Amino acid sequence: MKCWYCEEDARACCTFCGRFVCKDHYKPMSSFLAIYVGANNTPKALAVANVIWCGECEPQPEPIAMPELY
Ligand SMILES: [Zn+2]
């Protein structure tokens, strides 16, 4: 598989969208594995730093309402 940006062999796949990128074109990003409500009704998240991000896709910072599903 080739890099999304150049013709170099890809080294990784974007965590968010699946595009392949080489070592020169990846960007680090944080991601969540899970979010849950813990003790004392406190929301908690299991996060991972420095996951592979292609820099092209746009992970959204807020949930998107989808009322048409109901
Ligand atoms: Zn991506």
N, CA, C, O and the ligand as a Tripos MOL2 file, in Angstrom:
@<TRIPOS>MOLECULE
protein
  281   279    71     0     0
PROTEIN
NO_CHARGES

@<TRIPOS>ATOM
      1 N           0.8450   -1.1750    0.0000 N.3       1 MET1
      2 CA          0.0000    0.0000    0.0000 C.3       1 MET1
      3 C           0.8920    1.2410    0.0000 C.2       1 MET1
      4 O           1.9030    1.2920    0.7000 O.2       1 MET1
      5 N           0.5020    2.2370   -0.7960 N.am      2 LYS2
      6 CA          1.2590    3.4860   -0.8700 C.3       2 LYS2
      7 C           0.6650    4.5420    0.0610 C.2       2 LYS2
      8 O          -0.5040    4.4750    0.4420 O.2       2 LYS2
      9 N           1.5020    5.5170    0.4150 N.am      3 CYS3
     10 CA          1.0830    6.6270    1.2710 C.3       3 CYS3
     11 C           0.0140    7.4580    0.5540 C.2       3 CYS3
     12 O           0.0630    7.6210   -0.6650 O.2       3 CYS3
     13 N          -0.9400    7.9770    1.3100 N.am      4 TRP4
     14 CA         -1.9970    8.8260    0.7720 C.3       4 TRP4
     15 C          -1.4300   10.0670    0.0960 C.2       4 TRP4
     16 O          -2.0220   10.5770   -0.8560 O.2       4 TRP4
     17 N          -0.2600   10.5720    0.5900 N.am      5 TYR5
     18 CA          0.2990   11.8350    0.1120 C.3       5 TYR5
     19 C           1.4060   11.6740   -0.9360 C.2       5 TYR5
     20 O           1.5700   12.5390   -1.7970 O.2       5 TYR5
     21 N           2.1600   10.5800   -0.8690 N.am      6 CYS6
     22 CA          3.2890   10.4170   -1.7870 C.3       6 CYS6
     23 C           3.3290    8.9700   -2.2680 C.2       6 CYS6
     24 O           2.4260    8.1950   -1.9510 O.2       6 CYS6
     25 N           4.3180    8.6040   -3.0000 N.am      7 GLU7
     26 CA          4.4060    7.2490   -3.5500 C.3       7 GLU7
     27 C           5.2930    6.3340   -2.7120 C.2       7 GLU7
     28 O           5.6530    5.2440   -3.1560 O.2       7 GLU7
     29 N           5.6500    6.7740   -1.4970 N.am      8 GLU8
     30 CA          6.4320    5.9120   -0.6040 C.3       8 GLU8
     31 C           5.5510    4.7940   -0.0570 C.2       8 GLU8
     32 O           4.3290    4.9200    0.0130 O.2       8 GLU8
     33 N           6.2040    3.6910    0.3310 N.am      9 ASP9
     34 CA          5.4410    2.6200    0.9660 C.3       9 ASP9
     35 C           4.8510    3.1260    2.2810 C.2       9 ASP9
     36 O           5.5330    3.8150    3.0400 O.2       9 ASP9
     37 N           3.6150    2.7970    2.5520 N.am     10 ALA10
     38 CA          2.9600    3.2310    3.7840 C.3      10 ALA10
     39 C           3.5160    2.4330    4.9640 C.2      10 ALA10
     40 O           3.9180    1.2790    4.8150 O.2      10 ALA10
     41 N           3.5330    3.0650    6.1350 N.am     11 ARG11
     42 CA          4.0120    2.4210    7.3580 C.3      11 ARG11
     43 C           2.8920    2.1790    8.3560 C.2      11 ARG11
     44 O           3.0470    1.3830    9.2820 O.2      11 ARG11
     45 N           1.7590    2.8620    8.1750 N.am     12 ALA12
     46 CA          0.6830    2.7400    9.1480 C.3      12 ALA12
     47 C          -0.6400    3.1530    8.5140 C.2      12 ALA12
     48 O          -0.6940    3.6940    7.4090 O.2      12 ALA12
     49 N          -1.6930    2.8780    9.2550 N.am     13 CYS13
     50 CA         -3.0490    3.1730    8.8010 C.3      13 CYS13
     51 C          -3.6760    4.1560    9.7860 C.2      13 CYS13
     52 O          -3.5440    3.9790   10.9970 O.2      13 CYS13
     53 N          -4.3480    5.1790    9.2930 N.am     14 CYS14
     54 CA         -4.9990    6.1650   10.1540 C.3      14 CYS14
     55 C          -6.0230    5.4700   11.0650 C.2      14 CYS14
     56 O          -6.8450    4.6750   10.6100 O.2      14 CYS14
     57 N          -5.9480    5.7890   12.3410 N.am     15 THR15
     58 CA         -6.8660    5.2070   13.3170 C.3      15 THR15
     59 C          -8.3150    5.5660   13.0230 C.2      15 THR15
     60 O          -9.2230    4.8000   13.3450 O.2      15 THR15
     61 N          -8.5330    6.7130   12.4180 N.am     16 PHE16
     62 CA         -9.8890    7.2420   12.2740 C.3      16 PHE16
     63 C         -10.5430    6.9220   10.9350 C.2      16 PHE16
     64 O         -11.7410    6.6430   10.8950 O.2      16 PHE16
     65 N          -9.7870    6.9550    9.8380 N.am     17 CYS17
     66 CA        -10.4380    6.8020    8.5340 C.3      17 CYS17
     67 C          -9.9020    5.6450    7.6950 C.2      17 CYS17
     68 O         -10.5650    5.2220    6.7480 O.2      17 CYS17
     69 N          -8.7300    5.1290    8.0160 N.am     18 GLY18
     70 CA         -8.2000    3.9990    7.2630 C.3      18 GLY18
     71 C          -7.2470    4.3590    6.1400 C.2      18 GLY18
     72 O          -6.7460    3.4560    5.4700 O.2      18 GLY18
     73 N          -6.9680    5.6400    5.9010 N.am     19 ARG19
     74 CA         -5.9770    5.9940    4.8870 C.3      19 ARG19
     75 C          -4.6060    5.4960    5.3490 C.2      19 ARG19
     76 O          -4.3120    5.4840    6.5440 O.2      19 ARG19
     77 N          -3.7720    5.0870    4.3900 N.am     20 PHE20
     78 CA         -2.4160    4.6590    4.7200 C.3      20 PHE20
     79 C          -1.4620    5.8410    4.5600 C.2      20 PHE20
     80 O          -1.6130    6.6610    3.6550 O.2      20 PHE20
     81 N          -0.4760    5.9130    5.4570 N.am     21 VAL21
     82 CA          0.4910    7.0040    5.4240 C.3      21 VAL21
     83 C           1.8940    6.4750    5.6880 C.2      21 VAL21
     84 O           2.0730    5.4600    6.3610 O.2      21 VAL21
     85 N           2.9030    7.1910    5.1380 N.am     22 CYS22
     86 CA          4.2990    6.8310    5.3760 C.3      22 CYS22
     87 C           4.7700    7.5240    6.6630 C.2      22 CYS22
     88 O           4.0360    8.3020    7.2740 O.2      22 CYS22
     89 N           6.0040    7.2230    7.0530 N.am     23 LYS23
     90 CA          6.5390    7.7680    8.3040 C.3      23 LYS23
     91 C           6.6680    9.2890    8.2580 C.2      23 LYS23
     92 O           6.6060    9.9370    9.3030 O.2      23 LYS23
     93 N           6.8470    9.8760    7.0680 N.am     24 ASP24
     94 CA          7.0040   11.3290    6.9550 C.3      24 ASP24
     95 C           5.6740   12.0730    6.9770 C.2      24 ASP24
     96 O           5.6430   13.2730    7.2490 O.2      24 ASP24
     97 N           4.5840   11.3810    6.6950 N.am     25 HIS25
     98 CA          3.3030   12.0770    6.5640 C.3      25 HIS25
     99 C           2.2780   11.7620    7.6480 C.2      25 HIS25
    100 O           1.1730   12.3010    7.6050 O.2      25 HIS25
    101 N           2.6030   10.9110    8.6160 N.am     26 TYR26
    102 CA          1.6420   10.6630    9.6880 C.3      26 TYR26
    103 C           1.7060   11.8000   10.7030 C.2      26 TYR26
    104 O           2.7150   12.5020   10.7790 O.2      26 TYR26
    105 N           0.6490   11.9890   11.4790 N.am     27 LYS27
    106 CA          0.6210   12.9700   12.5540 C.3      27 LYS27
    107 C           0.1050   12.2680   13.8050 C.2      27 LYS27
    108 O          -0.7550   11.3930   13.7020 O.2      27 LYS27
    109 N           0.6120   12.6330   14.9920 N.am     28 PRO28
    110 CA          0.1090   12.0170   16.2180 C.3      28 PRO28
    111 C          -1.1990   12.6700   16.6510 C.2      28 PRO28
    112 O          -1.4080   13.8630   16.4350 O.2      28 PRO28
    113 N          -2.0570   11.8950   17.2510 N.am     29 MET29
    114 CA         -3.3550   12.3840   17.7370 C.3      29 MET29
    115 C          -3.7360   11.5280   18.9390 C.2      29 MET29
    116 O          -3.2440   10.4080   19.0760 O.2      29 MET29
    117 N          -4.5820   12.0230   19.7910 N.am     30 SER30
    118 CA         -5.1120   11.2430   20.9080 C.3      30 SER30
    119 C          -6.4580   10.6630   20.5160 C.2      30 SER30
    120 O          -7.1890   11.2360   19.7080 O.2      30 SER30
    121 N          -6.7700    9.5200   21.1010 N.am     31 SER31
    122 CA         -8.0390    8.8710   20.8020 C.3      31 SER31
    123 C          -8.5770    8.2140   22.0690 C.2      31 SER31
    124 O          -7.8330    7.9860   23.0230 O.2      31 SER31
    125 N          -9.8670    7.9140   22.0700 N.am     32 PHE32
    126 CA        -10.4860    7.2300   23.1950 C.3      32 PHE32
    127 C         -10.7800    5.7870   22.8320 C.2      32 PHE32
    128 O         -11.2330    5.4970   21.7250 O.2      32 PHE32
    129 N         -10.5200    4.8810   23.7690 N.am     33 LEU33
    130 CA        -10.8970    3.4800   23.5950 C.3      33 LEU33
    131 C         -12.3080    3.2460   24.1050 C.2      33 LEU33
    132 O         -13.0860    2.4990   23.5110 O.2      33 LEU33
    133 N         -12.6260    3.9040   25.2300 N.am     34 ALA34
    134 CA        -13.9510    3.7360   25.8270 C.3      34 ALA34
    135 C         -14.2370    4.9090   26.7470 C.2      34 ALA34
    136 O         -13.3200    5.4930   27.3250 O.2      34 ALA34
    137 N         -15.4910    5.2490   26.8810 N.am     35 ILE35
    138 CA        -15.9450    6.2660   27.8240 C.3      35 ILE35
    139 C         -17.0760    5.6480   28.6190 C.2      35 ILE35
    140 O         -17.9800    5.0320   28.0530 O.2      35 ILE35
    141 N         -17.0260    5.8110   29.9330 N.am     36 TYR36
    142 CA        -18.0350    5.1830   30.7870 C.3      36 TYR36
    143 C         -18.2500    6.0380   32.0240 C.2      36 TYR36
    144 O         -17.4940    6.9740   32.2800 O.2      36 TYR36
    145 N         -19.2850    5.7130   32.7890 N.am     37 VAL37
    146 CA        -19.5810    6.4030   34.0350 C.3      37 VAL37
    147 C         -19.0140    5.5620   35.1740 C.2      37 VAL37
    148 O         -19.4170    4.4150   35.3710 O.2      37 VAL37
    149 N         -18.0620    6.1500   35.9330 N.am     38 GLY38
    150 CA        -17.4050    5.4390   37.0190 C.3      38 GLY38
    151 C         -18.0550    5.7260   38.3570 C.2      38 GLY38
    152 O         -19.2010    6.1690   38.4330 O.2      38 GLY38
    153 N         -17.2900    5.4590   39.4190 N.am     39 ALA39
    154 CA        -17.7770    5.6650   40.7770 C.3      39 ALA39
    155 C         -18.1980    7.1210   40.9720 C.2      39 ALA39
    156 O         -17.6640    8.0230   40.3270 O.2      39 ALA39
    157 N         -19.1550    7.3370   41.8630 N.am     40 ASN40
    158 CA        -19.6880    8.6660   42.1650 C.3      40 ASN40
    159 C         -20.2650    9.3460   40.9340 C.2      40 ASN40
    160 O         -20.3180   10.5730   40.8560 O.2      40 ASN40
    161 N         -20.6990    8.5340   39.9690 N.am     41 ASN41
    162 CA        -21.3370    9.0500   38.7590 C.3      41 ASN41
    163 C         -20.4130    9.9780   37.9650 C.2      41 ASN41
    164 O         -20.8780   10.9160   37.3170 O.2      41 ASN41
    165 N         -19.1140    9.7150   38.0160 N.am     42 THR42
    166 CA        -18.1240   10.5280   37.3120 C.3      42 THR42
    167 C         -17.8020    9.9220   35.9510 C.2      42 THR42
    168 O         -17.3770    8.7680   35.8840 O.2      42 THR42
    169 N         -17.9940   10.6700   34.8590 N.am     43 PRO43
    170 CA        -17.6050   10.1520   33.5340 C.3      43 PRO43
    171 C         -16.0890    9.9680   33.4570 C.2      43 PRO43
    172 O         -15.3240   10.8430   33.8640 O.2      43 PRO43
    173 N         -15.6690    8.8200   32.9300 N.am     44 LYS44
    174 CA        -14.2420    8.5330   32.7770 C.3      44 LYS44
    175 C         -13.9840    8.0350   31.3640 C.2      44 LYS44
    176 O         -14.8800    7.5000   30.7110 O.2      44 LYS44
    177 N         -12.7420    8.2150   30.8940 N.am     45 ALA45
    178 CA        -12.3740    7.7620   29.5540 C.3      45 ALA45
    179 C         -11.0360    7.0470   29.5810 C.2      45 ALA45
    180 O         -10.1080    7.4560   30.2780 O.2      45 ALA45
    181 N         -10.9540    5.9710   28.8110 N.am     46 LEU46
    182 CA         -9.6720    5.3140   28.5730 C.3      46 LEU46
    183 C          -9.1260    5.9250   27.2940 C.2      46 LEU46
    184 O          -9.6990    5.7370   26.2200 O.2      46 LEU46
    185 N          -8.0160    6.6590   27.4010 N.am     47 ALA47
    186 CA         -7.4630    7.3780   26.2520 C.3      47 ALA47
    187 C          -6.1220    6.7900   25.8310 C.2      47 ALA47
    188 O          -5.4260    6.1620   26.6290 O.2      47 ALA47
    189 N          -5.7720    7.0030   24.5730 N.am     48 VAL48
    190 CA         -4.4790    6.5910   24.0290 C.3      48 VAL48
    191 C          -3.8620    7.8060   23.3440 C.2      48 VAL48
    192 O          -4.5000    8.4350   22.4990 O.2      48 VAL48
    193 N          -2.6210    8.1380   23.7050 N.am     49 ALA49
    194 CA         -1.9190    9.2540   23.0650 C.3      49 ALA49
    195 C          -1.0920    8.7370   21.8940 C.2      49 ALA49
    196 O          -0.7200    7.5650   21.8520 O.2      49 ALA49
    197 N          -0.8130    9.6170   20.9540 N.am     50 ASN50
    198 CA          0.0780    9.3290   19.8270 C.3      50 ASN50
    199 C          -0.3960    8.1970   18.9240 C.2      50 ASN50
    200 O           0.4140    7.3950   18.4620 O.2      50 ASN50
    201 N          -1.6870    8.1260   18.6720 N.am     51 VAL51
    202 CA         -2.1610    7.1790   17.6660 C.3      51 VAL51
    203 C          -1.8860    7.7840   16.2900 C.2      51 VAL51
    204 O          -1.6360    8.9840   16.1770 O.2      51 VAL51
    205 N          -1.9310    6.9650   15.2600 N.am     52 ILE52
    206 CA         -1.6550    7.4250   13.8960 C.3      52 ILE52
    207 C          -2.8560    8.1970   13.3560 C.2      52 ILE52
    208 O          -3.9860    7.7100   13.3920 O.2      52 ILE52
    209 N          -2.6020    9.3980   12.8580 N.am     53 TRP53
    210 CA         -3.6340   10.2180   12.2060 C.3      53 TRP53
    211 C          -3.0980   10.6560   10.8520 C.2      53 TRP53
    212 O          -1.9410   11.0660   10.7590 O.2      53 TRP53
    213 N          -3.8910   10.5820    9.8190 N.am     54 CYS54
    214 CA         -3.4350   10.9130    8.4680 C.3      54 CYS54
    215 C          -3.3280   12.4220    8.2600 C.2      54 CYS54
    216 O          -2.6050   12.8600    7.3650 O.2      54 CYS54
    217 N          -4.0200   13.2240    9.0550 N.am     55 GLY55
    218 CA         -4.0070   14.6670    8.8760 C.3      55 GLY55
    219 C          -5.0110   15.1540    7.8520 C.2      55 GLY55
    220 O          -5.1900   16.3620    7.6950 O.2      55 GLY55
    221 N          -5.6700   14.2450    7.1530 N.am     56 GLU56
    222 CA         -6.6410   14.6030    6.1230 C.3      56 GLU56
    223 C          -8.0750   14.5100    6.6590 C.2      56 GLU56
    224 O          -8.8900   15.3960    6.4030 O.2      56 GLU56
    225 N          -8.3800   13.4580    7.3890 N.am     57 CYS57
    226 CA         -9.7440   13.3100    7.9190 C.3      57 CYS57
    227 C          -9.9280   14.2350    9.1250 C.2      57 CYS57
    228 O          -8.9490   14.7690    9.6460 O.2      57 CYS57
    229 N         -11.1440   14.4250    9.5630 N.am     58 GLU58
    230 CA        -11.4430   15.4010   10.6000 C.3      58 GLU58
    231 C         -12.2370   14.7660   11.7380 C.2      58 GLU58
    232 O         -13.4620   14.8770   11.7720 O.2      58 GLU58
    233 N         -11.5470   14.0970   12.6750 N.am     59 PRO59
    234 CA        -12.2470   13.5560   13.8450 C.3      59 PRO59
    235 C         -12.9940   14.6870   14.5550 C.2      59 PRO59
    236 O         -12.4150   15.7380   14.8290 O.2      59 PRO59
    237 N         -14.2600   14.4760   14.8480 N.am     60 GLN60
    238 CA        -15.0890   15.5380   15.4170 C.3      60 GLN60
    239 C         -14.9310   15.6170   16.9360 C.2      60 GLN60
    240 O         -14.8810   14.5830   17.6020 O.2      60 GLN60
    241 N         -14.8530   16.8280   17.4920 N.am     61 PRO61
    242 CA        -14.6470   16.9750   18.9310 C.3      61 PRO61
    243 C         -15.9140   16.7450   19.7600 C.2      61 PRO61
    244 O         -15.8410   16.5440   20.9720 O.2      61 PRO61
    245 N         -17.0620   16.7750   19.1040 N.am     62 GLU62
    246 CA        -18.3240   16.6210   19.8260 C.3      62 GLU62
    247 C         -19.1650   15.5470   19.1370 C.2      62 GLU62
    248 O         -19.0540   15.3510   17.9270 O.2      62 GLU62
    249 N         -20.0080   14.8490   19.9070 N.am     63 PRO63
    250 CA        -20.9300   13.9010   19.2790 C.3      63 PRO63
    251 C         -21.8760   14.6300   18.3210 C.2      63 PRO63
    252 O         -22.2060   15.7970   18.5320 O.2      63 PRO63
    253 N         -22.3000   13.9450   17.2880 N.am     64 ILE64
    254 CA        -23.2070   14.5200   16.3050 C.3      64 ILE64
    255 C         -24.6130   13.9530   16.5250 C.2      64 ILE64
    256 O         -24.8020   12.7370   16.5030 O.2      64 ILE64
    257 N         -25.5890   14.8260   16.7360 N.am     65 ALA65
    258 CA        -26.9710   14.3790   16.9280 C.3      65 ALA65
    259 C         -27.5090   13.7660   15.6400 C.2      65 ALA65
    260 O         -27.2830   14.2950   14.5520 O.2      65 ALA65
    261 N         -28.2180   12.6520   15.7680 N.am     66 MET66
    262 CA        -28.8030   11.9810   14.6100 C.3      66 MET66
    263 C         -30.2580   11.6210   14.8880 C.2      66 MET66
    264 O         -30.6190   10.4450   14.9300 O.2      66 MET66
    265 N         -31.1020   12.6590   15.0800 N.am     67 PRO67
    266 CA        -32.4990   12.3980   15.4480 C.3      67 PRO67
    267 C         -33.2710   11.6310   14.3840 C.2      67 PRO67
    268 O         -34.2990   11.0300   14.6960 O.2      67 PRO67
    269 N         -32.8020   11.6330   13.1210 N.am     68 GLU68
    270 CA        -33.5100   10.9330   12.0620 C.3      68 GLU68
    271 C         -33.4910    9.4120   12.2410 C.2      68 GLU68
    272 O         -34.2280    8.6970   11.5620 O.2      68 GLU68
    273 N         -32.6440    8.9160   13.1570 N.am     69 LEU69
    274 CA        -32.5950    7.4750   13.4010 C.3      69 LEU69
    275 C         -33.7800    6.9800   14.2180 C.2      69 LEU69
    276 O         -34.0390    5.7770   14.2570 O.2      69 LEU69
    277 N         -34.5200    7.9050   14.8850 N.am     70 TYR70
    278 CA        -35.6610    7.4960   15.6920 C.3      70 TYR70
    279 C         -36.9600    7.7960   14.9640 C.2      70 TYR70
    280 O         -38.0390    7.5200   15.4880 O.2      70 TYR70
    281 ZN         -7.5870    9.7550    8.6480 Zn       71 ZN71
@<TRIPOS>BOND
     1     1     2 1
     2     2     3 1
     3     3     4 2
     4     3     5 am
     5     5     6 1
     6     6     7 1
     7     7     8 2
     8     7     9 am
     9     9    10 1
    10    10    11 1
    11    11    12 2
    12    11    13 am
    13    13    14 1
    14    14    15 1
    15    15    16 2
    16    15    17 am
    17    17    18 1
    18    18    19 1
    19    19    20 2
    20    19    21 am
    21    21    22 1
    22    22    23 1
    23    23    24 2
    24    23    25 am
    25    25    26 1
    26    26    27 1
    27    27    28 2
    28    27    29 am
    29    29    30 1
    30    30    31 1
    31    31    32 2
    32    31    33 am
    33    33    34 1
    34    34    35 1
    35    35    36 2
    36    35    37 am
    37    37    38 1
    38    38    39 1
    39    39    40 2
    40    39    41 am
    41    41    42 1
    42    42    43 1
    43    43    44 2
    44    43    45 am
    45    45    46 1
    46    46    47 1
    47    47    48 2
    48    47    49 am
    49    49    50 1
    50    50    51 1
    51    51    52 2
    52    51    53 am
    53    53    54 1
    54    54    55 1
    55    55    56 2
    56    55    57 am
    57    57    58 1
    58    58    59 1
    59    59    60 2
    60    59    61 am
    61    61    62 1
    62    62    63 1
    63    63    64 2
    64    63    65 am
    65    65    66 1
    66    66    67 1
    67    67    68 2
    68    67    69 am
    69    69    70 1
    70    70    71 1
    71    71    72 2
    72    71    73 am
    73    73    74 1
    74    74    75 1
    75    75    76 2
    76    75    77 am
    77    77    78 1
    78    78    79 1
    79    79    80 2
    80    79    81 am
    81    81    82 1
    82    82    83 1
    83    83    84 2
    84    83    85 am
    85    85    86 1
    86    86    87 1
    87    87    88 2
    88    87    89 am
    89    89    90 1
    90    90    91 1
    91    91    92 2
    92    91    93 am
    93    93    94 1
    94    94    95 1
    95    95    96 2
    96    95    97 am
    97    97    98 1
    98    98    99 1
    99    99   100 2
   100    99   101 am
   101   101   102 1
   102   102   103 1
   103   103   104 2
   104   103   105 am
   105   105   106 1
   106   106   107 1
   107   107   108 2
   108   107   109 am
   109   109   110 1
   110   110   111 1
   111   111   112 2
   112   111   113 am
   113   113   114 1
   114   114   115 1
   115   115   116 2
   116   115   117 am
   117   117   118 1
   118   118   119 1
   119   119   120 2
   120   119   121 am
   121   121   122 1
   122   122   123 1
   123   123   124 2
   124   123   125 am
   125   125   126 1
   126   126   127 1
   127   127   128 2
   128   127   129 am
   129   129   130 1
   130   130   131 1
   131   131   132 2
   132   131   133 am
   133   133   134 1
   134   134   135 1
   135   135   136 2
   136   135   137 am
   137   137   138 1
   138   138   139 1
   139   139   140 2
   140   139   141 am
   141   141   142 1
   142   142   143 1
   143   143   144 2
   144   143   145 am
   145   145   146 1
   146   146   147 1
   147   147   148 2
   148   147   149 am
   149   149   150 1
   150   150   151 1
   151   151   152 2
   152   151   153 am
   153   153   154 1
   154   154   155 1
   155   155   156 2
   156   155   157 am
   157   157   158 1
   158   158   159 1
   159   159   160 2
   160   159   161 am
   161   161   162 1
   162   162   163 1
   163   163   164 2
   164   163   165 am
   165   165   166 1
   166   166   167 1
   167   167   168 2
   168   167   169 am
   169   169   170 1
   170   170   171 1
   171   171   172 2
   172   171   173 am
   173   173   174 1
   174   174   175 1
   175   175   176 2
   176   175   177 am
   177   177   178 1
   178   178   179 1
   179   179   180 2
   180   179   181 am
   181   181   182 1
   182   182   183 1
   183   183   184 2
   184   183   185 am
   185   185   186 1
   186   186   187 1
   187   187   188 2
   188   187   189 am
   189   189   190 1
   190   190   191 1
   191   191   192 2
   192   191   193 am
   193   193   194 1
   194   194   195 1
   195   195   196 2
   196   195   197 am
   197   197   198 1
   198   198   199 1
   199   199   200 2
   200   199   201 am
   201   201   202 1
   202   202   203 1
   203   203   204 2
   204   203   205 am
   205   205   206 1
   206   206   207 1
   207   207   208 2
   208   207   209 am
   209   209   210 1
   210   210   211 1
   211   211   212 2
   212   211   213 am
   213   213   214 1
   214   214   215 1
   215   215   216 2
   216   215   217 am
   217   217   218 1
   218   218   219 1
   219   219   220 2
   220   219   221 am
   221   221   222 1
   222   222   223 1
   223   223   224 2
   224   223   225 am
   225   225   226 1
   226   226   227 1
   227   227   228 2
   228   227   229 am
   229   229   230 1
   230   230   231 1
   231   231   232 2
   232   231   233 am
   233   233   234 1
   234   234   235 1
   235   235   236 2
   236   235   237 am
   237   237   238 1
   238   238   239 1
   239   239   240 2
   240   239   241 am
   241   241   242 1
   242   242   243 1
   243   243   244 2
   244   243   245 am
   245   245   246 1
   246   246   247 1
   247   247   248 2
   248   247   249 am
   249   249   250 1
   250   250   251 1
   251   251   252 2
   252   251   253 am
   253   253   254 1
   254   254   255 1
   255   255   256 2
   256   255   257 am
   257   257   258 1
   258   258   259 1
   259   259   260 2
   260   259   261 am
   261   261   262 1
   262   262   263 1
   263   263   264 2
   264   263   265 am
   265   265   266 1
   266   266   267 1
   267   267   268 2
   268   267   269 am
   269   269   270 1
   270   270   271 1
   271   271   272 2
   272   271   273 am
   273   273   274 1
   274   274   275 1
   275   275   276 2
   276   275   277 am
   277   277   278 1
   278   278   279 1
   279   279   280 2
@<TRIPOS>SUBSTRUCTURE
     1 MET1         2 RESIDUE 1 A MET
     2 LYS2         6 RESIDUE 1 A LYS
     3 CYS3        10 RESIDUE 1 A CYS
     4 TRP4        14 RESIDUE 1 A TRP
     5 TYR5        18 RESIDUE 1 A TYR
     6 CYS6        22 RESIDUE 1 A CYS
     7 GLU7        26 RESIDUE 1 A GLU
     8 GLU8        30 RESIDUE 1 A GLU
     9 ASP9        34 RESIDUE 1 A ASP
    10 ALA10       38 RESIDUE 1 A ALA
    11 ARG11       42 RESIDUE 1 A ARG
    12 ALA12       46 RESIDUE 1 A ALA
    13 CYS13       50 RESIDUE 1 A CYS
    14 CYS14       54 RESIDUE 1 A CYS
    15 THR15       58 RESIDUE 1 A THR
    16 PHE16       62 RESIDUE 1 A PHE
    17 CYS17       66 RESIDUE 1 A CYS
    18 GLY18       70 RESIDUE 1 A GLY
    19 ARG19       74 RESIDUE 1 A ARG
    20 PHE20       78 RESIDUE 1 A PHE
    21 VAL21       82 RESIDUE 1 A VAL
    22 CYS22       86 RESIDUE 1 A CYS
    23 LYS23       90 RESIDUE 1 A LYS
    24 ASP24       94 RESIDUE 1 A ASP
    25 HIS25       98 RESIDUE 1 A HIS
    26 TYR26      102 RESIDUE 1 A TYR
    27 LYS27      106 RESIDUE 1 A LYS
    28 PRO28      110 RESIDUE 1 A PRO
    29 MET29      114 RESIDUE 1 A MET
    30 SER30      118 RESIDUE 1 A SER
    31 SER31      122 RESIDUE 1 A SER
    32 PHE32      126 RESIDUE 1 A PHE
    33 LEU33      130 RESIDUE 1 A LEU
    34 ALA34      134 RESIDUE 1 A ALA
    35 ILE35      138 RESIDUE 1 A ILE
    36 TYR36      142 RESIDUE 1 A TYR
    37 VAL37      146 RESIDUE 1 A VAL
    38 GLY38      150 RESIDUE 1 A GLY
    39 ALA39      154 RESIDUE 1 A ALA
    40 ASN40      158 RESIDUE 1 A ASN
    41 ASN41      162 RESIDUE 1 A ASN
    42 THR42      166 RESIDUE 1 A THR
    43 PRO43      170 RESIDUE 1 A PRO
    44 LYS44      174 RESIDUE 1 A LYS
    45 ALA45      178 RESIDUE 1 A ALA
    46 LEU46      182 RESIDUE 1 A LEU
    47 ALA47      186 RESIDUE 1 A ALA
    48 VAL48      190 RESIDUE 1 A VAL
    49 ALA49      194 RESIDUE 1 A ALA
    50 ASN50      198 RESIDUE 1 A ASN
    51 VAL51      202 RESIDUE 1 A VAL
    52 ILE52      206 RESIDUE 1 A ILE
    53 TRP53      210 RESIDUE 1 A TRP
    54 CYS54      214 RESIDUE 1 A CYS
    55 GLY55      218 RESIDUE 1 A GLY
    56 GLU56      222 RESIDUE 1 A GLU
    57 CYS57      226 RESIDUE 1 A CYS
    58 GLU58      230 RESIDUE 1 A GLU
    59 PRO59      234 RESIDUE 1 A PRO
    60 GLN60      238 RESIDUE 1 A GLN
    61 PRO61      242 RESIDUE 1 A PRO
    62 GLU62      246 RESIDUE 1 A GLU
    63 PRO63      250 RESIDUE 1 A PRO
    64 ILE64      254 RESIDUE 1 A ILE
    65 ALA65      258 RESIDUE 1 A ALA
    66 MET66      262 RESIDUE 1 A MET
    67 PRO67      266 RESIDUE 1 A PRO
    68 GLU68      270 RESIDUE 1 A GLU
    69 LEU69      274 RESIDUE 1 A LEU
    70 TYR70      278 RESIDUE 1 A TYR
    71 ZN71       281 GROUP 0 **** ****
